[in-house]
Amino acid sequence: MAFLSSFVSYLILFIIFVVVISAGVFIGITLRKKKNNEKLPEKK
């Protein structure tokens, strides 16, 4: 039983890490695209 609770707590921690990293990557890509559009509007 101790193994199962430990496994579940690590699984929850892993899911939280994945969500935070995914949000950070998505925000970074969005900000980068916005910055590129401001810098080089003639490209589009």
C-alpha positions in Angstrom: 0.0 0.0 0.0 2.9 2.4 0.7 4.2 1.8 -2.7 0.9 2.6 -4.3 0.5 5.9 -2.4 4.1 6.9 -3.2 3.5 6.0 -6.9 0.3 8.1 -7.0 2.0 11.1 -5.4 4.9 11.0 -7.9 2.4 10.6 -10.7 0.6 13.8 -9.6 3.9 15.6 -9.3 4.8 14.5 -12.8 1.5 15.7 -14.2 1.9 19.1 -12.5 5.4 19.4 -14.0 4.1 18.5 -17.5 1.3 21.1 -17.3 3.7 23.8 -16.1 6.3 23.1 -18.8 3.7 22.9 -21.5 2.2 26.2 -20.4 5.6 27.8 -20.4 6.5 26.5 -23.8 3.2 27.7 -25.2 3.5 31.1 -23.7 7.1 31.4 -24.9 6.1 30.5 -28.5 3.2 32.9 -28.4 5.3 35.8 -27.1 8.0 35.0 -29.7 5.6 35.1 -32.6 4.1 38.4 -31.3 7.6 39.9 -31.0 8.6 38.7 -34.5 5.4 40.3 -35.9 6.1 43.6 -34.3 9.7 43.5 -35.5 9.1 42.4 -39.1 5.6 43.2 -40.1 6.5 43.2 -43.8 7.2 39.5 -43.7 3.5 38.5 -43.6 
